[in-house]
Amino acid sequence: MDNGDFAAGVRAHSKYGGGACWAYWLRRRDDNLGADPVEILGEAEILSTDPDLQYVLALYGLECR
């Protein structure tokens, strides 16, 4: 930012419709202030053959390698 601060996040309009897209940064670890307040509630592997993943890749013209 102009004053030297870091942005906490960004909001952009989706080019595919449906409102806004958000991205944010957890900076506590980056600033050596400790862990960020995030809790992992579960994990699941997403295979490259997953139909939902294939749909999103096709929608955005992406590849999964």
mmCIF file as Biopython writes it, N, C-alpha, C and O atoms, coordinates in Angstrom:
data_model
#
loop_
_atom_site.group_PDB
_atom_site.id
_atom_site.type_symbol
_atom_site.label_atom_id
_atom_site.label_alt_id
_atom_site.label_comp_id
_atom_site.label_asym_id
_atom_site.label_entity_id
_atom_site.label_seq_id
_atom_site.pdbx_PDB_ins_code
_atom_site.Cartn_x
_atom_site.Cartn_y
_atom_site.Cartn_z
_atom_site.occupancy
_atom_site.B_iso_or_equiv
_atom_site.auth_seq_id
_atom_site.auth_asym_id
_atom_site.pdbx_PDB_model_num
ATOM 1   N N  . MET A ? 1  ? 0.839   -1.154  0.000   1.0 0.0 1  A 1 
ATOM 2   C CA . MET A ? 1  ? 0.000   0.000   0.000   1.0 0.0 1  A 1 
ATOM 3   C C  . MET A ? 1  ? 0.897   1.234   0.000   1.0 0.0 1  A 1 
ATOM 4   O O  . MET A ? 1  ? 2.092   1.137   0.280   1.0 0.0 1  A 1 
ATOM 5   N N  . ASP A ? 2  ? 0.331   2.369   -0.308  1.0 0.0 2  A 1 
ATOM 6   C CA . ASP A ? 2  ? 1.105   3.605   -0.392  1.0 0.0 2  A 1 
ATOM 7   C C  . ASP A ? 2  ? 1.829   3.942   0.906   1.0 0.0 2  A 1 
ATOM 8   O O  . ASP A ? 2  ? 2.907   4.536   0.878   1.0 0.0 2  A 1 
ATOM 9   N N  . ASN A ? 3  ? 1.240   3.564   2.054   1.0 0.0 3  A 1 
ATOM 10  C CA . ASN A ? 3  ? 1.853   3.905   3.340   1.0 0.0 3  A 1 
ATOM 11  C C  . ASN A ? 3  ? 2.785   2.806   3.868   1.0 0.0 3  A 1 
ATOM 12  O O  . ASN A ? 3  ? 3.291   2.909   4.986   1.0 0.0 3  A 1 
ATOM 13  N N  . GLY A ? 4  ? 3.011   1.760   3.072   1.0 0.0 4  A 1 
ATOM 14  C CA . GLY A ? 4  ? 3.898   0.683   3.486   1.0 0.0 4  A 1 
ATOM 15  C C  . GLY A ? 4  ? 3.206   -0.481  4.166   1.0 0.0 4  A 1 
ATOM 16  O O  . GLY A ? 4  ? 3.821   -1.527  4.374   1.0 0.0 4  A 1 
ATOM 17  N N  . ASP A ? 5  ? 1.931   -0.321  4.520   1.0 0.0 5  A 1 
ATOM 18  C CA . ASP A ? 5  ? 1.174   -1.421  5.117   1.0 0.0 5  A 1 
ATOM 19  C C  . ASP A ? 5  ? 0.878   -2.483  4.067   1.0 0.0 5  A 1 
ATOM 20  O O  . ASP A ? 5  ? 0.901   -2.206  2.868   1.0 0.0 5  A 1 
ATOM 21  N N  . PHE A ? 6  ? 0.599   -3.701  4.526   1.0 0.0 6  A 1 
ATOM 22  C CA . PHE A ? 6  ? 0.194   -4.779  3.639   1.0 0.0 6  A 1 
ATOM 23  C C  . PHE A ? 6  ? -1.322  -4.853  3.598   1.0 0.0 6  A 1 
ATOM 24  O O  . PHE A ? 6  ? -1.985  -4.606  4.605   1.0 0.0 6  A 1 
ATOM 25  N N  . ALA A ? 7  ? -1.865  -5.185  2.463   1.0 0.0 7  A 1 
ATOM 26  C CA . ALA A ? 7  ? -3.309  -5.364  2.354   1.0 0.0 7  A 1 
ATOM 27  C C  . ALA A ? 7  ? -3.727  -6.608  3.116   1.0 0.0 7  A 1 
ATOM 28  O O  . ALA A ? 7  ? -3.025  -7.620  3.095   1.0 0.0 7  A 1 
ATOM 29  N N  . ALA A ? 8  ? -4.872  -6.536  3.792   1.0 0.0 8  A 1 
ATOM 30  C CA . ALA A ? 8  ? -5.403  -7.696  4.504   1.0 0.0 8  A 1 
ATOM 31  C C  . ALA A ? 8  ? -6.073  -8.656  3.534   1.0 0.0 8  A 1 
ATOM 32  O O  . ALA A ? 8  ? -6.216  -9.842  3.831   1.0 0.0 8  A 1 
ATOM 33  N N  . GLY A ? 9  ? -6.479  -8.159  2.393   1.0 0.0 9  A 1 
ATOM 34  C CA . GLY A ? 9  ? -7.138  -9.000  1.400   1.0 0.0 9  A 1 
ATOM 35  C C  . GLY A ? 9  ? -7.604  -8.168  0.226   1.0 0.0 9  A 1 
ATOM 36  O O  . GLY A ? 9  ? -7.422  -6.951  0.191   1.0 0.0 9  A 1 
ATOM 37  N N  . VAL A ? 10 ? -8.202  -8.841  -0.727  1.0 0.0 10 A 1 
ATOM 38  C CA . VAL A ? 10 ? -8.713  -8.157  -1.910  1.0 0.0 10 A 1 
ATOM 39  C C  . VAL A ? 10 ? -10.103 -8.691  -2.234  1.0 0.0 10 A 1 
ATOM 40  O O  . VAL A ? 10 ? -10.447 -9.823  -1.893  1.0 0.0 10 A 1 
ATOM 41  N N  . ARG A ? 11 ? -10.879 -7.867  -2.887  1.0 0.0 11 A 1 
ATOM 42  C CA . ARG A ? 11 ? -12.180 -8.265  -3.388  1.0 0.0 11 A 1 
ATOM 43  C C  . ARG A ? 11 ? -12.240 -7.863  -4.848  1.0 0.0 11 A 1 
ATOM 44  O O  . ARG A ? 11 ? -11.907 -6.731  -5.198  1.0 0.0 11 A 1 
ATOM 45  N N  . ALA A ? 12 ? -12.659 -8.778  -5.696  1.0 0.0 12 A 1 
ATOM 46  C CA . ALA A ? 12 ? -12.757 -8.492  -7.123  1.0 0.0 12 A 1 
ATOM 47  C C  . ALA A ? 12 ? -14.081 -9.043  -7.640  1.0 0.0 12 A 1 
ATOM 48  O O  . ALA A ? 12 ? -14.639 -9.986  -7.078  1.0 0.0 12 A 1 
ATOM 49  N N  . HIS A ? 13 ? -14.562 -8.453  -8.698  1.0 0.0 13 A 1 
ATOM 50  C CA . HIS A ? 13 ? -15.783 -8.955  -9.328  1.0 0.0 13 A 1 
ATOM 51  C C  . HIS A ? 13 ? -15.441 -10.184 -10.161 1.0 0.0 13 A 1 
ATOM 52  O O  . HIS A ? 13 ? -14.427 -10.209 -10.857 1.0 0.0 13 A 1 
ATOM 53  N N  . SER A ? 14 ? -16.276 -11.178 -10.087 1.0 0.0 14 A 1 
ATOM 54  C CA . SER A ? 14 ? -16.074 -12.386 -10.869 1.0 0.0 14 A 1 
ATOM 55  C C  . SER A ? 14 ? -16.434 -12.119 -12.319 1.0 0.0 14 A 1 
ATOM 56  O O  . SER A ? 14 ? -17.500 -11.574 -12.605 1.0 0.0 14 A 1 
ATOM 57  N N  . LYS A ? 15 ? -15.560 -12.496 -13.231 1.0 0.0 15 A 1 
ATOM 58  C CA . LYS A ? 15 ? -15.877 -12.318 -14.644 1.0 0.0 15 A 1 
ATOM 59  C C  . LYS A ? 15 ? -16.899 -13.342 -15.114 1.0 0.0 15 A 1 
ATOM 60  O O  . LYS A ? 15 ? -17.398 -13.258 -16.237 1.0 0.0 15 A 1 
ATOM 61  N N  . TYR A ? 16 ? -17.213 -14.312 -14.251 1.0 0.0 16 A 1 
ATOM 62  C CA . TYR A ? 16 ? -18.198 -15.334 -14.589 1.0 0.0 16 A 1 
ATOM 63  C C  . TYR A ? 16 ? -19.541 -15.074 -13.925 1.0 0.0 16 A 1 
ATOM 64  O O  . TYR A ? 16 ? -20.440 -15.912 -14.004 1.0 0.0 16 A 1 
ATOM 65  N N  . GLY A ? 17 ? -19.694 -13.925 -13.270 1.0 0.0 17 A 1 
ATOM 66  C CA . GLY A ? 17 ? -20.951 -13.589 -12.618 1.0 0.0 17 A 1 
ATOM 67  C C  . GLY A ? 17 ? -21.014 -14.151 -11.212 1.0 0.0 17 A 1 
ATOM 68  O O  . GLY A ? 17 ? -20.090 -14.826 -10.758 1.0 0.0 17 A 1 
ATOM 69  N N  . GLY A ? 18 ? -22.095 -13.873 -10.536 1.0 0.0 18 A 1 
ATOM 70  C CA . GLY A ? 18 ? -22.281 -14.434 -9.204  1.0 0.0 18 A 1 
ATOM 71  C C  . GLY A ? 18 ? -21.725 -13.584 -8.087  1.0 0.0 18 A 1 
ATOM 72  O O  . GLY A ? 18 ? -21.637 -14.061 -6.955  1.0 0.0 18 A 1 
ATOM 73  N N  . GLY A ? 19 ? -21.344 -12.344 -8.350  1.0 0.0 19 A 1 
ATOM 74  C CA . GLY A ? 19 ? -20.908 -11.476 -7.262  1.0 0.0 19 A 1 
ATOM 75  C C  . GLY A ? 19 ? -19.409 -11.332 -7.160  1.0 0.0 19 A 1 
ATOM 76  O O  . GLY A ? 19 ? -18.696 -11.324 -8.164  1.0 0.0 19 A 1 
ATOM 77  N N  . ALA A ? 20 ? -18.944 -11.220 -5.936  1.0 0.0 20 A 1 
ATOM 78  C CA . ALA A ? 20 ? -17.537 -10.904 -5.686  1.0 0.0 20 A 1 
ATOM 79  C C  . ALA A ? 20 ? -16.730 -12.151 -5.332  1.0 0.0 20 A 1 
ATOM 80  O O  . ALA A ? 20 ? -17.265 -13.136 -4.822  1.0 0.0 20 A 1 
ATOM 81  N N  . CYS A ? 21 ? -15.455 -12.083 -5.609  1.0 0.0 21 A 1 
ATOM 82  C CA . CYS A ? 21 ? -14.487 -13.105 -5.201  1.0 0.0 21 A 1 
ATOM 83  C C  . CYS A ? 21 ? -13.590 -12.470 -4.140  1.0 0.0 21 A 1 
ATOM 84  O O  . CYS A ? 21 ? -13.220 -11.301 -4.248  1.0 0.0 21 A 1 
ATOM 85  N N  . TRP A ? 22 ? -13.253 -13.235 -3.138  1.0 0.0 22 A 1 
ATOM 86  C CA . TRP A ? 22 ? -12.439 -12.727 -2.038  1.0 0.0 22 A 1 
ATOM 87  C C  . TRP A ? 22 ? -11.144 -13.520 -1.912  1.0 0.0 22 A 1 
ATOM 88  O O  . TRP A ? 22 ? -11.113 -14.729 -2.141  1.0 0.0 22 A 1 
ATOM 89  N N  . ALA A ? 23 ? -10.102 -12.832 -1.553  1.0 0.0 23 A 1 
ATOM 90  C CA . ALA A ? 23 ? -8.835  -13.463 -1.177  1.0 0.0 23 A 1 
ATOM 91  C C  . ALA A ? 23 ? -8.306  -12.687 0.017   1.0 0.0 23 A 1 
ATOM 92  O O  . ALA A ? 23 ? -8.375  -11.459 0.038   1.0 0.0 23 A 1 
ATOM 93  N N  . TYR A ? 24 ? -7.784  -13.384 1.002   1.0 0.0 24 A 1 
ATOM 94  C CA . TYR A ? 24 ? -7.221  -12.678 2.150   1.0 0.0 24 A 1 
ATOM 95  C C  . TYR A ? 24 ? -5.967  -13.388 2.615   1.0 0.0 24 A 1 
ATOM 96  O O  . TYR A ? 24 ? -5.751  -14.560 2.307   1.0 0.0 24 A 1 
ATOM 97  N N  . TRP A ? 25 ? -5.152  -12.674 3.353   1.0 0.0 25 A 1 
ATOM 98  C CA . TRP A ? 25 ? -3.870  -13.188 3.806   1.0 0.0 25 A 1 
ATOM 99  C C  . TRP A ? 25 ? -3.869  -13.297 5.316   1.0 0.0 25 A 1 
ATOM 100 O O  . TRP A ? 25 ? -4.338  -12.406 6.025   1.0 0.0 25 A 1 
ATOM 101 N N  . LEU A ? 26 ? -3.343  -14.381 5.782   1.0 0.0 26 A 1 
ATOM 102 C CA . LEU A ? 26 ? -3.134  -14.576 7.214   1.0 0.0 26 A 1 
ATOM 103 C C  . LEU A ? 26 ? -1.681  -14.214 7.475   1.0 0.0 26 A 1 
ATOM 104 O O  . LEU A ? 26 ? -0.783  -14.957 7.081   1.0 0.0 26 A 1 
ATOM 105 N N  . ARG A ? 27 ? -1.437  -13.100 8.125   1.0 0.0 27 A 1 
ATOM 106 C CA . ARG A ? 27 ? -0.085  -12.540 8.225   1.0 0.0 27 A 1 
ATOM 107 C C  . ARG A ? 27 ? 0.625   -12.784 9.550   1.0 0.0 27 A 1 
ATOM 108 O O  . ARG A ? 27 ? 1.804   -12.451 9.670   1.0 0.0 27 A 1 
ATOM 109 N N  . ARG A ? 28 ? -0.039  -13.348 10.541  1.0 0.0 28 A 1 
ATOM 110 C CA . ARG A ? 28 ? 0.620   -13.510 11.845  1.0 0.0 28 A 1 
ATOM 111 C C  . ARG A ? 28 ? 1.912   -14.309 11.699  1.0 0.0 28 A 1 
ATOM 112 O O  . ARG A ? 28 ? 2.946   -13.912 12.238  1.0 0.0 28 A 1 
ATOM 113 N N  . ARG A ? 29 ? 1.868   -15.412 10.988  1.0 0.0 29 A 1 
ATOM 114 C CA . ARG A ? 29 ? 3.070   -16.229 10.811  1.0 0.0 29 A 1 
ATOM 115 C C  . ARG A ? 29 ? 4.130   -15.463 10.021  1.0 0.0 29 A 1 
ATOM 116 O O  . ARG A ? 29 ? 5.313   -15.522 10.354  1.0 0.0 29 A 1 
ATOM 117 N N  . ASP A ? 30 ? 3.710   -14.743 8.971   1.0 0.0 30 A 1 
ATOM 118 C CA . ASP A ? 30 ? 4.649   -13.958 8.158   1.0 0.0 30 A 1 
ATOM 119 C C  . ASP A ? 30 ? 5.358   -12.897 8.984   1.0 0.0 30 A 1 
ATOM 120 O O  . ASP A ? 30 ? 6.531   -12.606 8.749   1.0 0.0 30 A 1 
ATOM 121 N N  . ASP A ? 31 ? 4.649   -12.313 9.958   1.0 0.0 31 A 1 
ATOM 122 C CA . ASP A ? 31 ? 5.201   -11.253 10.801  1.0 0.0 31 A 1 
ATOM 123 C C  . ASP A ? 31 ? 5.819   -11.786 12.091  1.0 0.0 31 A 1 
ATOM 124 O O  . ASP A ? 31 ? 6.132   -11.014 12.997  1.0 0.0 31 A 1 
ATOM 125 N N  . ASN A ? 32 ? 5.996   -13.120 12.174  1.0 0.0 32 A 1 
ATOM 126 C CA . ASN A ? 32 ? 6.573   -13.774 13.358  1.0 0.0 32 A 1 
ATOM 127 C C  . ASN A ? 32 ? 5.798   -13.445 14.635  1.0 0.0 32 A 1 
ATOM 128 O O  . ASN A ? 32 ? 6.387   -13.231 15.694  1.0 0.0 32 A 1 
ATOM 129 N N  . LEU A ? 33 ? 4.471   -13.409 14.516  1.0 0.0 33 A 1 
ATOM 130 C CA . LEU A ? 33 ? 3.618   -13.126 15.667  1.0 0.0 33 A 1 
ATOM 131 C C  . LEU A ? 33 ? 2.915   -14.382 16.188  1.0 0.0 33 A 1 
ATOM 132 O O  . LEU A ? 33 ? 2.089   -14.295 17.097  1.0 0.0 33 A 1 
ATOM 133 N N  . GLY A ? 34 ? 3.233   -15.531 15.627  1.0 0.0 34 A 1 
ATOM 134 C CA . GLY A ? 34 ? 2.596   -16.770 16.051  1.0 0.0 34 A 1 
ATOM 135 C C  . GLY A ? 34 ? 1.728   -17.342 14.949  1.0 0.0 34 A 1 
ATOM 136 O O  . GLY A ? 34 ? 1.758   -16.900 13.801  1.0 0.0 34 A 1 
ATOM 137 N N  . ALA A ? 35 ? 0.962   -18.330 15.334  1.0 0.0 35 A 1 
ATOM 138 C CA . ALA A ? 35 ? 0.121   -19.012 14.358  1.0 0.0 35 A 1 
ATOM 139 C C  . ALA A ? 35 ? -1.088  -18.163 13.972  1.0 0.0 35 A 1 
ATOM 140 O O  . ALA A ? 35 ? -1.583  -17.363 14.765  1.0 0.0 35 A 1 
ATOM 141 N N  . ASP A ? 36 ? -1.545  -18.352 12.752  1.0 0.0 36 A 1 
ATOM 142 C CA . ASP A ? 36 ? -2.770  -17.706 12.303  1.0 0.0 36 A 1 
ATOM 143 C C  . ASP A ? 36 ? -3.965  -18.469 12.867  1.0 0.0 36 A 1 
ATOM 144 O O  . ASP A ? 36 ? -3.881  -19.682 13.058  1.0 0.0 36 A 1 
ATOM 145 N N  . PRO A ? 37 ? -5.084  -17.776 13.138  1.0 0.0 37 A 1 
ATOM 146 C CA . PRO A ? 37 ? -6.246  -18.417 13.755  1.0 0.0 37 A 1 
ATOM 147 C C  . PRO A ? 37 ? -7.036  -19.280 12.767  1.0 0.0 37 A 1 
ATOM 148 O O  . PRO A ? 37 ? -8.165  -18.953 12.403  1.0 0.0 37 A 1 
ATOM 149 N N  . VAL A ? 38 ? -6.425  -20.380 12.343  1.0 0.0 38 A 1 
ATOM 150 C CA . VAL A ? 38 ? -7.052  -21.283 11.378  1.0 0.0 38 A 1 
ATOM 151 C C  . VAL A ? 38 ? -7.107  -22.672 11.987  1.0 0.0 38 A 1 
ATOM 152 O O  . VAL A ? 38 ? -6.149  -23.125 12.613  1.0 0.0 38 A 1 
ATOM 153 N N  . GLU A ? 39 ? -8.219  -23.336 11.802  1.0 0.0 39 A 1 
ATOM 154 C CA . GLU A ? 39 ? -8.376  -24.695 12.298  1.0 0.0 39 A 1 
ATOM 155 C C  . GLU A ? 39 ? -8.787  -25.583 11.132  1.0 0.0 39 A 1 
ATOM 156 O O  . GLU A ? 39 ? -9.764  -25.292 10.442  1.0 0.0 39 A 1 
ATOM 157 N N  . ILE A ? 40 ? -8.048  -26.660 10.913  1.0 0.0 40 A 1 
ATOM 158 C CA . ILE A ? 40 ? -8.388  -27.616 9.865   1.0 0.0 40 A 1 
ATOM 159 C C  . ILE A ? 40 ? -9.435  -28.558 10.435  1.0 0.0 40 A 1 
ATOM 160 O O  . ILE A ? 40 ? -9.176  -29.263 11.411  1.0 0.0 40 A 1 
ATOM 161 N N  . LEU A ? 41 ? -10.604 -28.572 9.835   1.0 0.0 41 A 1 
ATOM 162 C CA . LEU A ? 41 ? -11.695 -29.398 10.324  1.0 0.0 41 A 1 
ATOM 163 C C  . LEU A ? 41 ? -11.751 -30.761 9.650   1.0 0.0 41 A 1 
ATOM 164 O O  . LEU A ? 41 ? -12.331 -31.703 10.190  1.0 0.0 41 A 1 
ATOM 165 N N  . GLY A ? 42 ? -11.152 -30.864 8.477   1.0 0.0 42 A 1 
ATOM 166 C CA . GLY A ? 42 ? -11.148 -32.142 7.777   1.0 0.0 42 A 1 
ATOM 167 C C  . GLY A ? 42 ? -10.309 -32.043 6.523   1.0 0.0 42 A 1 
ATOM 168 O O  . GLY A ? 42 ? -10.018 -30.955 6.026   1.0 0.0 42 A 1 
ATOM 169 N N  . GLU A ? 43 ? -9.933  -33.186 6.033   1.0 0.0 43 A 1 
ATOM 170 C CA . GLU A ? 43 ? -9.148  -33.248 4.809   1.0 0.0 43 A 1 
ATOM 171 C C  . GLU A ? 43 ? -9.689  -34.356 3.931   1.0 0.0 43 A 1 
ATOM 172 O O  . GLU A ? 43 ? -10.143 -35.387 4.426   1.0 0.0 43 A 1 
ATOM 173 N N  . ALA A ? 44 ? -9.639  -34.142 2.637   1.0 0.0 44 A 1 
ATOM 174 C CA . ALA A ? 44 ? -10.047 -35.165 1.678   1.0 0.0 44 A 1 
ATOM 175 C C  . ALA A ? 44 ? -9.222  -34.971 0.411   1.0 0.0 44 A 1 
ATOM 176 O O  . ALA A ? 44 ? -9.036  -33.847 -0.055  1.0 0.0 44 A 1 
ATOM 177 N N  . GLU A ? 45 ? -8.738  -36.061 -0.130  1.0 0.0 45 A 1 
ATOM 178 C CA . GLU A ? 45 ? -7.967  -35.992 -1.369  1.0 0.0 45 A 1 
ATOM 179 C C  . GLU A ? 45 ? -8.900  -35.699 -2.534  1.0 0.0 45 A 1 
ATOM 180 O O  . GLU A ? 45 ? -9.993  -36.260 -2.620  1.0 0.0 45 A 1 
ATOM 181 N N  . ILE A ? 46 ? -8.470  -34.826 -3.421  1.0 0.0 46 A 1 
ATOM 182 C CA . ILE A ? 46 ? -9.215  -34.548 -4.651  1.0 0.0 46 A 1 
ATOM 183 C C  . ILE A ? 46 ? -8.396  -35.115 -5.803  1.0 0.0 46 A 1 
ATOM 184 O O  . ILE A ? 46 ? -7.320  -34.611 -6.123  1.0 0.0 46 A 1 
ATOM 185 N N  . LEU A ? 47 ? -8.913  -36.161 -6.415  1.0 0.0 47 A 1 
ATOM 186 C CA . LEU A ? 47 ? -8.215  -36.796 -7.525  1.0 0.0 47 A 1 
ATOM 187 C C  . LEU A ? 47 ? -8.390  -35.979 -8.798  1.0 0.0 47 A 1 
ATOM 188 O O  . LEU A ? 47 ? -9.386  -35.274 -8.959  1.0 0.0 47 A 1 
ATOM 189 N N  . SER A ? 48 ? -7.426  -36.076 -9.694  1.0 0.0 48 A 1 
ATOM 190 C CA . SER A ? 48 ? -7.506  -35.311 -10.943 1.0 0.0 48 A 1 
ATOM 191 C C  . SER A ? 48 ? -8.680  -35.769 -11.807 1.0 0.0 48 A 1 
ATOM 192 O O  . SER A ? 48 ? -9.072  -35.060 -12.734 1.0 0.0 48 A 1 
ATOM 193 N N  . THR A ? 49 ? -9.242  -36.931 -11.520 1.0 0.0 49 A 1 
ATOM 194 C CA . THR A ? 49 ? -10.395 -37.438 -12.271 1.0 0.0 49 A 1 
ATOM 195 C C  . THR A ? 49 ? -11.730 -37.048 -11.635 1.0 0.0 49 A 1 
ATOM 196 O O  . THR A ? 49 ? -12.783 -37.437 -12.140 1.0 0.0 49 A 1 
ATOM 197 N N  . ASP A ? 50 ? -11.708 -36.293 -10.545 1.0 0.0 50 A 1 
ATOM 198 C CA . ASP A ? 50 ? -12.929 -35.894 -9.851  1.0 0.0 50 A 1 
ATOM 199 C C  . ASP A ? 50 ? -13.827 -35.098 -10.801 1.0 0.0 50 A 1 
ATOM 200 O O  . ASP A ? 50 ? -13.361 -34.145 -11.424 1.0 0.0 50 A 1 
ATOM 201 N N  . PRO A ? 51 ? -15.102 -35.469 -10.925 1.0 0.0 51 A 1 
ATOM 202 C CA . PRO A ? 51 ? -15.996 -34.775 -11.864 1.0 0.0 51 A 1 
ATOM 203 C C  . PRO A ? 51 ? -16.171 -33.284 -11.560 1.0 0.0 51 A 1 
ATOM 204 O O  . PRO A ? 51 ? -16.237 -32.472 -12.483 1.0 0.0 51 A 1 
ATOM 205 N N  . ASP A ? 52 ? -16.245 -32.921 -10.291 1.0 0.0 52 A 1 
ATOM 206 C CA . ASP A ? 52 ? -16.383 -31.502 -9.950  1.0 0.0 52 A 1 
ATOM 207 C C  . ASP A ? 52 ? -15.136 -30.721 -10.336 1.0 0.0 52 A 1 
ATOM 208 O O  . ASP A ? 52 ? -15.230 -29.609 -10.856 1.0 0.0 52 A 1 
ATOM 209 N N  . LEU A ? 53 ? -13.970 -31.302 -10.083 1.0 0.0 53 A 1 
ATOM 210 C CA . LEU A ? 53 ? -12.727 -30.651 -10.488 1.0 0.0 53 A 1 
ATOM 211 C C  . LEU A ? 53 ? -12.672 -30.522 -12.001 1.0 0.0 53 A 1 
ATOM 212 O O  . LEU A ? 53 ? -12.293 -29.469 -12.514 1.0 0.0 53 A 1 
ATOM 213 N N  . GLN A ? 54 ? -13.036 -31.557 -12.714 1.0 0.0 54 A 1 
ATOM 214 C CA . GLN A ? 54 ? -13.025 -31.515 -14.180 1.0 0.0 54 A 1 
ATOM 215 C C  . GLN A ? 54 ? -13.970 -30.425 -14.704 1.0 0.0 54 A 1 
ATOM 216 O O  . GLN A ? 54 ? -13.657 -29.747 -15.682 1.0 0.0 54 A 1 
ATOM 217 N N  . TYR A ? 55 ? -15.114 -30.263 -14.057 1.0 0.0 55 A 1 
ATOM 218 C CA . TYR A ? 55 ? -16.069 -29.221 -14.453 1.0 0.0 55 A 1 
ATOM 219 C C  . TYR A ? 55 ? -15.448 -27.829 -14.302 1.0 0.0 55 A 1 
ATOM 220 O O  . TYR A ? 55 ? -15.528 -27.006 -15.214 1.0 0.0 55 A 1 
ATOM 221 N N  . VAL A ? 56 ? -14.831 -27.576 -13.149 1.0 0.0 56 A 1 
ATOM 222 C CA . VAL A ? 56 ? -14.226 -26.263 -12.902 1.0 0.0 56 A 1 
ATOM 223 C C  . VAL A ? 56 ? -13.065 -26.017 -13.847 1.0 0.0 56 A 1 
ATOM 224 O O  . VAL A ? 56 ? -12.907 -24.905 -14.352 1.0 0.0 56 A 1 
ATOM 225 N N  . LEU A ? 57 ? -12.256 -27.024 -14.092 1.0 0.0 57 A 1 
ATOM 226 C CA . LEU A ? 57 ? -11.141 -26.867 -15.030 1.0 0.0 57 A 1 
ATOM 227 C C  . LEU A ? 57 ? -11.649 -26.497 -16.413 1.0 0.0 57 A 1 
ATOM 228 O O  . LEU A ? 57 ? -11.100 -25.609 -17.066 1.0 0.0 57 A 1 
ATOM 229 N N  . ALA A ? 58 ? -12.693 -27.176 -16.858 1.0 0.0 58 A 1 
ATOM 230 C CA . ALA A ? 58 ? -13.255 -26.880 -18.180 1.0 0.0 58 A 1 
ATOM 231 C C  . ALA A ? 58 ? -13.872 -25.484 -18.207 1.0 0.0 58 A 1 
ATOM 232 O O  . ALA A ? 58 ? -13.727 -24.757 -19.190 1.0 0.0 58 A 1 
ATOM 233 N N  . LEU A ? 59 ? -14.555 -25.112 -17.135 1.0 0.0 59 A 1 
ATOM 234 C CA . LEU A ? 59 ? -15.203 -23.803 -17.056 1.0 0.0 59 A 1 
ATOM 235 C C  . LEU A ? 59 ? -14.202 -22.665 -17.210 1.0 0.0 59 A 1 
ATOM 236 O O  . LEU A ? 59 ? -14.475 -21.673 -17.886 1.0 0.0 59 A 1 
ATOM 237 N N  . TYR A ? 60 ? -13.041 -22.815 -16.578 1.0 0.0 60 A 1 
ATOM 238 C CA . TYR A ? 60 ? -12.029 -21.752 -16.577 1.0 0.0 60 A 1 
ATOM 239 C C  . TYR A ? 60 ? -10.908 -21.978 -17.593 1.0 0.0 60 A 1 
ATOM 240 O O  . TYR A ? 60 ? -9.970  -21.184 -17.670 1.0 0.0 60 A 1 
ATOM 241 N N  . GLY A ? 61 ? -11.004 -23.047 -18.363 1.0 0.0 61 A 1 
ATOM 242 C CA . GLY A ? 61 ? -9.966  -23.328 -19.363 1.0 0.0 61 A 1 
ATOM 243 C C  . GLY A ? 61 ? -8.632  -23.671 -18.751 1.0 0.0 61 A 1 
ATOM 244 O O  . GLY A ? 61 ? -7.588  -23.264 -19.260 1.0 0.0 61 A 1 
ATOM 245 N N  . LEU A ? 62 ? -8.654  -24.436 -17.635 1.0 0.0 62 A 1 
ATOM 246 C CA . LEU A ? 62 ? -7.434  -24.791 -16.908 1.0 0.0 62 A 1 
ATOM 247 C C  . LEU A ? 62 ? -7.080  -26.259 -17.108 1.0 0.0 62 A 1 
ATOM 248 O O  . LEU A ? 62 ? -7.894  -27.048 -17.588 1.0 0.0 62 A 1 
ATOM 249 N N  . GLU A ? 63 ? -5.872  -26.608 -16.737 1.0 0.0 63 A 1 
ATOM 250 C CA . GLU A ? 63 ? -5.400  -27.991 -16.753 1.0 0.0 63 A 1 
ATOM 251 C C  . GLU A ? 63 ? -4.926  -28.399 -15.385 1.0 0.0 63 A 1 
ATOM 252 O O  . GLU A ? 63 ? -4.449  -27.566 -14.615 1.0 0.0 63 A 1 
ATOM 253 N N  . CYS A ? 64 ? -5.048  -29.658 -15.074 1.0 0.0 64 A 1 
ATOM 254 C CA . CYS A ? 64 ? -4.529  -30.204 -13.815 1.0 0.0 64 A 1 
ATOM 255 C C  . CYS A ? 64 ? -3.434  -31.186 -14.167 1.0 0.0 64 A 1 
ATOM 256 O O  . CYS A ? 64 ? -3.671  -32.172 -14.865 1.0 0.0 64 A 1 
ATOM 257 N N  . ARG A ? 65 ? -2.237  -30.916 -13.684 1.0 0.0 65 A 1 
ATOM 258 C CA . ARG A ? 65 ? -1.099  -31.800 -13.993 1.0 0.0 65 A 1 
ATOM 259 C C  . ARG A ? 65 ? -0.590  -32.456 -12.762 1.0 0.0 65 A 1 
ATOM 260 O O  . ARG A ? 65 ? 0.363   -33.232 -12.825 1.0 0.0 65 A 1 
#
